[in-house]
């Protein structure tokens, strides 16, 4: 349980947690302070570990059987009084680095594209194979999704891919544009979360308006000299 508590502090700092030790809430203040101080005192080592985890390598195998698992449950935890948060350098924010690592993201999208083509064939929809479109590769970001696939000839499936070399419950970043698009197209939207990508790719799928299925934490704000009337 102590290792789970350490994992919880690391996850709260935006860092990868200990494999096999899922973050456990209600950590003691003294433990949080010690872990935070250790991370700050050994920032060079922590940075090397994070860089190694984010190294982009082709998955060991591209077998798509048994790769889809259930998403991690959303847990309710009790908010506890904490010490001032350790302000780590931005480049040590693991979730943000994963999101902005274009090579890792592109490798994940390519894997998801091949997974979709495999899925269509397996479901007897092989005639739709050639219609699968890697939109993010062809047009770039901004469409609100990465891949256009299908549930049937008349039912599109809009896929947003999020990839990490981290664990099942690793956090990720999603844009406002992607959230709004998910609300607009409802059940036609699918978020494919690939995890443990380098070692043994697995995936869970969130369908529809994902803002109702996840806890969203605001990270940044756009500043202007305008105020909208409600």
Protein Blocks (a to p, Z undefined) as FASTA:
>chain_A
ZZmmmmmmmmmnopacdehiacdehiafklmmmmmmmmmmmmmmmmmmmmmmmpccddfb
fcfghkbccdddddddddddddddddddfklmmklmmmmmmklmmmmmmmmmmmmmmmmm
mnopammmmmpccfklmnoghiopabdcdfbfklccdddddddfbdfklccdddfklmmm
mmmnmmmpccdddehklmmgcddddehjfklmcccddfbdcddfbdcdZZ
